[in-house]
Amino acid sequence: MNIVLKPVDQSNRDECVRLKVTKAQAEYIASNTSSLETAARHPEVARPFVIFSDDIAVGFAMFAFETDYEDPDDRYWLWRFMIDEQYQGQGYGKEALKHIISYFKENGANNIRLSTKESNINAIDLYTSYGFKPNGDTNDGEIVLELNW
């Protein structure tokens, strides 16, 4: 499994938009189209990526990098992370999360924060297996998990 994070651009945008989670997971994450619209409104902060395994688009991630934000512990967020429904359960999410964490470290982040609904047990299990911990905060009614290094 050769995972690569490629910035969303014209060459892969259509592939990105086609990626979908299962119907049961749709309540937990915005569509990739909606996420790309958010990225377009916040180009100074948003960093959207298509997750590829070899030449196959298997997922999407979007990061928030707000390096000038006054709180150094609240500058770096994993805004979106999804694996397409047909590639779930095959290890792509675990492998992609390794690359995501490396990206943050290599780009100067001191931590990563993310938020999700408490009922999103599968995602919480994945994140906590990599050391993310609830930090006691909430964001739009979701619990905030944080990984520090």
N, C-alpha and C positions, 0 to 999 in steps of 0.2 A: 504494500500500500504506500504509494508515493504522494503524500498530501502537499499541496502548494496553495498558498493564499495569493490570489491575483486581484489587484484593484479592479473594481467594476469600471468598464469602459464600453465603448460602442461595440467592440468585438465580442463581448460576453454578456452584455446587458440582457439580451433576449433569453439566453440560457438561465440567467439569474432569476428573471421574472417567472419562468416556467417552473422553478423549484417550489414544491409545496409540502407542507406537513400533513399529517393525517387529519381527518375531520375532527377527531377528539382533541387534537393538540391546537387547533385553530384559535381557541380561546386564550392561549398562552402567548401568542406572538403575532405581531402585525405582519401583513403580507409583505413580500419582498418589494412589490411595487410601492406600497406605502412607505416602507423603509427608505427606498431610493428617493422618494419625494421629500422625506425628512432630511436626507443627506444633501439634497439640492438646496434646501432652505438654510442649511447650516454647514456650508462647505469648509468653513474655518475650523470646525470641530469634528465632523463626521468623516470616518474612513471606512467605506463599504468594500467588502471583498467577496468574490466568489471562491468557494472552496472546491478545488479540483483534486481528483485522484487520477493521476496520469492526465489524460485529456478529457476526462468526464467530469462535468459539473455535478457535485454531490451535495453541496450546501452553500450557505450564505452566512456571513458574519459582518457586523458593523460595530466599529469601535468609536468611542468618543475620546478625543485627546484635547483637553483644554489646559494646555501647559501654563497659561497665564492666570488661571483661576486662583483666587487668594488662598484657598485651603489645599495644601499639597497632598492631603490624603483623599481628596474628592475630585481629582483631575482626570482620572482614567476609568472609563466604563466599557464593559462589554454590553453594548446596547442591544444587539441582536445576535442570535446564534441558532441556526437550524440546519438540520440534515433532511434532505428530501425523503419523503415517505418510502420510496422504493429502495433507499440505501440505509435505512435505519436498521439497527440490530446487527450490523456487520463490522463494527469497530471504527467507522469513519468519524463519529462524534468524539470518541476518546482520542483518536490520533489527531484530529483537527484541534482539539482543545490544547494539546501539547504545543502545537505550532502557534496557537493564539497566545498562550502564556509567554512563549519565547519572543514573539513579536513585541509584546508589551515591554518585556525586560530589555530587549535590544534597542528599543526606542525611548528609553529613559524613564519609564514608569516605575514607581516605587510600590505600586499595588494595582489590583484590578477590583472594581466593584461591578456588581450586576444586581438586577432585581427580578423576582419572579413571584408568582402566586404560591402560597403555601401548599396548595393542592397539586402543584406540578412536581410530584414526587420523583419521577424519573430524572428530570433535569437536576433537581436538588441532589439526588444520589450521585449523579455524574460530577457535579461541581464539588461536593464535599469529598469525593474520592481523590480530588486533586488539591485538597487543602482549603478550599473556600469555607468560610464560617459566617454564620449570621452575625452581623455587627450590632443588632438592636435597632437599627433604623428601618424606616419604611419609605417607599417611594411610590406614589400613586396607588397606595393600598397593597403594594407588594413588599415582601421581605427583601432586605438588602443583604447580599452575601459579599464577602470580601476576602481576597487573597493578598497577603503581604509578604514581602521578602526583604 
